């Protein structure tokens, strides 16, 4: 009887351990997916620099642009008085302004390549959001 109780206790302990491990790994996977979508300004500039071969002047201008846009987006998210529709419209206006400024900073070839990179990122983010909702 004592051996049976020890075996049962061991099985329950193992089951609890495996359950906690799977829950922890599921949570870290979701956190990783969210973190991957939100790159810092410096990470974005570094990625663009390596893929678009930016010069130092372009890096400086793009860093300033991204920092200003990040500040505007934070302020927009913090403004709770706006309805969702209004917030979306303002966000789209920010994106259009960013696109216009990027066109002035980048060469035509770099701008075309940047647009392709942006489209690929939107596809990946859309797929990630779709998977997270399921």
DOSE-184364 format. One line per 10 residues: number of its first residue (from 0); for each residue x, y, z of N, C-alpha, C. Coordinates in steps of 0.05 Angstrom, whole numbers, plus 32768, in hexadecimal, padded with zeros to 4 digits. Layout:
% residues N
NUM	X,Y,Z,X,Y,Z,X,Y,Z ~ ...
END
This chain:
% residues 134
0	8010,7FE8,8000,8000,8000,8000,8011,8019,8000 ~ 8027,8018,8010,8039,802F,8011,8046,8034,7FF6 ~ 804D,801F,7FE9,805A,8021,7FCF,8047,802D,7FBA ~ 802D,8025,7FBC,8019,802F,7FAA,8015,804D,7FAE ~ 8015,8057,7FC7,8012,8073,7FCD,802A,8083,7FC2 ~ 8042,8078,7FC5,805A,8085,7FBB,8059,8088,7F9D ~ 8050,8072,7F8F,804F,8072,7F72,803A,8087,7F69 ~ 8023,8088,7F76,800E,809B,7F6F,8018,80B8,7F73 ~ 8025,80BD,7F89,802F,80D7,7F8F,8044,80DF,7F7A ~ 8055,80CD,7F72,8069,80D3,7F5E,805C,80D9,7F43
10	8048,80CA,7F3C,803A,80CE,7F22,802C,80EA,7F23 ~ 801F,80F1,7F38,8012,810B,7F3B,8026,8122,7F39 ~ 803C,811E,7F46,8051,8133,7F46,805C,8137,7F29 ~ 8061,8121,7F1C,806B,8122,7F00,8056,812F,7EEE ~ 803C,8128,7EF2,8027,8134,7EE2,8025,8152,7EE6 ~ 8027,815A,7EFF,8026,8177,7F05,803D,8186,7EF9 ~ 8055,8179,7EFB,806D,8186,7EEF,806A,8189,7ED1 ~ 8061,8174,7EC4,805D,8176,7EA7,8048,818B,7E9F ~ 8033,818D,7EAE,801F,81A1,7EA8,802A,81BD,7EAB ~ 8038,81C2,7EC1,8044,81DD,7EC5,8058,81E3,7EB0
20	8067,81D0,7EA7,807C,81D5,7E92,806E,81DC,7E78 ~ 8059,81CE,7E70,804C,81D5,7E57,803E,81F0,7E58 ~ 8033,81F8,7E6F,8026,8212,7E71,803C,8228,7E6F ~ 8052,8224,7E7C,8068,8238,7E7C,8073,823B,7E5F ~ 8076,8225,7E51,8081,8228,7E36,806D,8235,7E23 ~ 8053,8230,7E27,803F,823D,7E17,803E,825B,7E1C ~ 8042,8263,7E35,8042,8280,7E3B,805B,828D,7E2F ~ 8072,8280,7E30,808A,828D,7E26,8088,828F,7E07 ~ 807B,827C,7DFA,8078,827D,7DDD,8068,8295,7DD5 ~ 8052,829A,7DE3,8041,82B2,7DDD,8050,82CB,7DE2
30	805F,82CD,7DF8,806E,82E5,7DFE,8083,82EA,7DE9 ~ 8090,82D5,7DDF,80A5,82D7,7DCB,8099,82E2,7DB1 ~ 8081,82D8,7DAA,8074,82E2,7D91,806E,8300,7D93 ~ 8064,8308,7DAA,805E,8325,7DAE,8077,8335,7DAD ~ 808C,832C,7DB9,80A5,833B,7DBA,80B2,833D,7D9F ~ 80B0,8328,7D8F,80BC,8328,7D75,80B0,833D,7D62 ~ 8096,8342,7D66,8089,8356,7D55,8091,8372,7D5D ~ 8099,8377,7D75,80A0,8392,7D7E,80BE,8395,7D80 ~ 80CA,839D,7D6A,80E6,83A3,7D69,80EB,83BF,7D74 ~ 8102,83C3,7D80,8109,83DE,7D89,8110,83EF,7D70
40	8112,8409,7D75,811A,841B,7D5F,8135,8413,7D54 ~ 8148,840E,7D66,8163,8407,7D5E,8163,83EC,7D4E ~ 8153,83D9,7D56,8152,83BF,7D48,8147,83C4,7D2C ~ 8132,83D5,7D2A,8127,83DA,7D0F,813B,83E8,7CFD ~ 814A,83FB,7D08,815E,840A,7CF8,8174,83F7,7CF0 ~ 817D,83E6,7D02,8192,83D3,7CFC,8189,83BF,7CE6 ~ 8171,83B6,7CE8,8167,83A4,7CD3,8165,83B2,7CB8 ~ 815B,83CA,7CB8,8159,83D9,7C9F,8175,83DE,7C94 ~ 8187,83E5,7CA6,81A2,83EC,7C9D,81AF,83D4,7C90 ~ 81AC,83BC,7C9B,81B8,83A5,7C8F,81AB,839C,7C75
50	8190,839F,7C73,8182,8396,7C5B,8182,83AB,7C45 ~ 8183,83C5,7C4C,8181,83DA,7C38,819C,83E8,7C34 ~ 81B0,83E1,7C43,81CB,83EE,7C40,81C9,840C,7C44 ~ 81BF,8414,7C5B,81BB,8431,7C61,81D6,843E,7C67 ~ 81D9,8457,7C60,81F1,8466,7C68,81EB,8473,7C83 ~ 8200,847F,7C8E,81FD,848A,7CA9,81E8,84A0,7CAB ~ 81E6,84B1,7C97,81D3,84C7,7C98,81B6,84BB,7C97 ~ 81B2,84A6,7C87,8198,8499,7C86,8191,848C,7CA1 ~ 81A5,8480,7CAD,81A0,8473,7CC7,8197,8487,7CDC ~ 81A4,849E,7CDC,819E,84B3,7CEF,8181,84BE,7CEB
60	817A,84C3,7CD2,815F,84CD,7CCB,814A,84B9,7CD2 ~ 814F,849F,7CCB,813B,848B,7CD0,8138,8486,7CEE ~ 814E,8486,7CFD,814C,8483,7D1A,813A,8499,7D26 ~ 813E,84B2,7D1D,812E,84C8,7D27,8111,84C5,7D1F ~ 810C,84BC,7D07,80F1,84B8,7CFD,80E3,84A2,7D0E ~ 80F0,848C,7D12,80E5,8476,7D21,80E0,847D,7D3E ~ 80F2,848C,7D4A,80EE,8495,7D66,80D6,84A8,7D69 ~ 80D4,84BA,7D56,80BD,84CD,7D56,80A3,84BE,7D52 ~ 80A3,84AB,7D3F,808B,849B,7D3A,8083,848A,7D52 ~ 8097,847F,7D5F,8092,846E,7D77,8085,847F,7D8D
70	808F,8497,7D90,8083,84A9,7DA4,8066,84B0,7D9D ~ 8061,84B6,7D84,8046,84BD,7D7B,8033,84A5,7D7F ~ 803D,848D,7D79,802C,8476,7D7D,8026,8470,7D9A ~ 803A,8474,7DAB,8035,8471,7DC8,8020,8484,7DD2 ~ 8022,849D,7DC9,800F,84B2,7DD1,7FF3,84AB,7DC6 ~ 7FF2,84A0,7DAE,7FD8,8498,7DA2,7FCB,8481,7DB2 ~ 7FDB,846D,7DBA,7FD1,8457,7DCA,7FC8,8460,7DE5 ~ 7FD6,8474,7DF0,7FCF,847E,7E0B,7FB6,848F,7E0B ~ 7FAE,849A,7DF4,7F97,84AC,7DF3,7F7E,849B,7DF3 ~ 7F72,8498,7E0B,7F5A,8488,7E0E,7F40,8496,7E05
80	7F42,84AF,7DFF,7F2A,84BE,7DF7,7F23,84B7,7DDA ~ 7F36,84AC,7DCA,7F30,84A6,7DAE,7F21,848C,7DAC ~ 7F0F,848B,7D99,7F02,8472,7D92,7F15,8462,7D80 ~ 7F0F,8448,7D7F,7F20,8436,7D6F,7F23,843F,7D52 ~ 7F0D,8448,7D46,7F0E,8451,7D2A,7F20,8469,7D27 ~ 7F1E,847C,7D39,7F2F,8494,7D37,7F4C,848D,7D3C ~ 7F51,847C,7D4F,7F6D,8473,7D54,7F79,8466,7D3B ~ 7F69,8455,7D2E,7F72,8447,7D16,7F79,845B,7D00 ~ 7F67,846F,7CFC,7F6C,8483,7CE8,7F86,8493,7CED ~ 7F8A,849A,7D06,7FA2,84A9,7D0D,7FBB,8498,7D09
90	7FB8,847E,7D10,7FCF,846C,7D0C,7FD5,8469,7CEE ~ 7FC1,8468,7CDE,7FC6,8466,7CC1,7FD3,847F,7CB6 ~ 7FCB,8496,7CC1,7FD7,84B0,7CB9,7FF5,84B0,7CC1 ~ 7FFB,84A5,7CD8,8017,84A3,7CE1,8027,8492,7CCE ~ 801A,847B,7CC5,8028,8469,7CB3,802D,8476,7C98 ~ 8019,8485,7C8E,801D,8493,7C75,8033,84A8,7C76 ~ 8033,84B7,7C8D,8048,84CB,7C91,8064,84BE,7C92 ~ 8066,84A7,7CA0,807F,8499,7CA1,8088,8490,7C85 ~ 8075,8486,7C76,807B,847D,7C5A,8086,8495,7C49 ~ 8079,84AC,7C4C,8081,84C3,7C3D,809E,84CC,7C45
100	80A3,84CB,7C5F,80BE,84D3,7C68,80D3,84BF,7C60 ~ 80CC,84A5,7C60,80DF,8490,7C58,80E6,8494,7C3B ~ 80D2,849C,7C2B,80D7,84A0,7C0E,80EB,84B6,7C0A ~ 80EB,84CA,7C1C,80FE,84E0,7C19,811A,84D8,7C23 ~ 811C,84C6,7C36,8136,84BE,7C41,8144,84A9,7C30 ~ 8135,8496,7C27,8140,847F,7C18,8143,8485,7BFA ~ 8155,8476,7BED,8157,8477,7BD0,813E,8469,7BC5 ~ 8138,846D,7BAB,8121,845E,7BA0,8123,8440,7BA2 ~ 813B,8435,7B9E,813E,8418,7BA1,813A,840F,7BBE ~ 8146,841E,7BD0,8143,8417,7BED,8126,8419,7BF5
110	8118,842E,7BEC,80FC,8432,7BF3,80EB,841A,7BE9 ~ 80F0,8412,7BD0,80E1,83FB,7BC6,80E6,83E2,7BD6 ~ 80FF,83DD,7BDD,8106,83C6,7BEE,80FA,83C8,7C0A ~ 80F9,83E0,7C15,80ED,83E5,7C2F,80CF,83DF,7C2E ~ 80C2,83E6,7C19,80A5,83E0,7C16,80A0,83C2,7C16 ~ 80B2,83B4,7C08,80AF,8396,7C07,80B4,838B,7C23 ~ 80C8,8395,7C31,80CD,838B,7C4D,80B4,8391,7C5F ~ 80A8,83A8,7C5C,8091,83AF,7C6C,807A,839D,7C66 ~ 8075,8397,7C4C,805F,8385,7C45,8064,8369,7C50 ~ 807C,8360,7C4F,8082,8345,7C5B,807D,8345,7C79
120	8085,835B,7C86,8080,835D,7CA3,8063,835D,7CAA ~ 8053,836B,7C9A,8036,836B,7C9F,802A,834F,7C9B ~ 8034,8340,7C87,802A,8325,7C83,8031,8314,7C9B ~ 804A,8316,7CA4,8052,8306,7CBC,8042,830D,7CD4 ~ 803E,8327,7CD9,802F,8330,7CF0,8012,8327,7CEE ~ 8007,8328,7CD6,7FEB,831F,7CD3,7FE8,8302,7CD9 ~ 7FFC,82F2,7CD0,7FFB,82D5,7CD5,7FFF,82D0,7CF3 ~ 8010,82DF,7D00,8015,82DB,7D1D,7FFC,82E2,7D2D ~ 7FEF,82F8,7D25,7FD6,8300,7D33,7FC1,82EB,7D2F ~ 7FBF,82E0,7D16,7FAB,82CB,7D10,7FB0,82B2,7D21
130	7FC9,82AA,7D23,7FD0,8293,7D33,7FCC,8297,7D51 ~ 7FD1,82AF,7D5A,7FCD,82B5,7D77,7FAF,82B5,7D7E ~ 7F9E,82BC,7D6B,7F81,82BD,7D70,7F76,82A0,7D72 ~ 7F83,828E,7D66,7F78,8272,7D65,7F7E,8263,7D7E
END
